[in-house]
């Protein structure tokens, strides 16, 4: 495993560990990962973490803005339904 991939995976593990207990740290880690590893295979999940970290901090307008960005960046993303739910979109937009 290359150094960059190892660092990306370590950052994801750290985010997994702190996501529920420390959404502020999860937000910071998500933003760091999105900046450092923009083309990562983890970007889909990292964007989800960012949205839910903002949501868990009751930063609703920022969470919605990031959820819309998620739908643009990942129109067929694994977490599309969850992002649509956060935005209150019914039915969910189709890619």
N, C-alpha and C positions, 0 to 999 in steps of 0.2 A: 504494500500500500504506500503510495507516495506521501510525502510530507504534507502537502496541501490537503489531500484527502483525509489524512489522519487528523489534521487540525480541524477540518470541517466536521468530521464525525465526533470529535471530542466536544466541540462547541454544541452540537446537537444533543449529546448526552447530558451536558451541563444544563441545557435548556429543558430537557425532559425532566431532570431532577428538581428544578426550581419552579416549574411552570405553575403548579397549583398553590404553592406556599408563598411565592414571591413574584407576582406578576410584573412588578416594576423591573426586576432583574431579568425576567424572561423577555420583556420588551427590549431592554438594552442588548441582550444577547442576540435576539432576532435581528435587530437593526445592524448590529456588528456583522453578523453572518451574511445578511443581504448585501452589505457593502463589500465585505472581503471575498465572498464566494457567490457572485451574482449568477453564474451559470451552473451552479451546483445542482446535482440531482435532488438535493434536500430543499431547494428553494420553494417548492410547493408547500411542504410541511412548515417551513420556516415562516412563510407568509401567513399560514393559518395561525401559528403561534403568536405572531405579531398582532393579528386581529383579536384573538381571544385574550391576550395579555392586556390590550387596551380596553376591551370590553370588561374584563375582570377588575380593572381600575376605575370603571365607570366613566371612561373617556369615550362616550358614545359617538360623538361626531367624528373623532379620529378613527375609531373602530370602523364606522361605516365607510369613511373615505378609503381606508386600507382594504376593506372588503370589496368595494367597487374596483379598486386597483387589482385585487386578486383576480376578479372575474375577467378583467381585461388581459392580464398576464397569463392566466391559466384557464382559458375558456372551457377546456375539457378536464380541468383539474380534479384531483381526487376529493377535494374539500369544497367543491362548487355548491353542493346542496347546503352545507353548513353556512357558507358565506351568504347564500341567498336567504337562508332563514334569519340570519343576523340582520339583514337588510329589510326583512319583512316582505320579500318578493314572493308572490304566489301567482301562477305557478313559476317555478324556477326557470330562468332563461336557458334556452338551449344553445349549445355551441354551434 
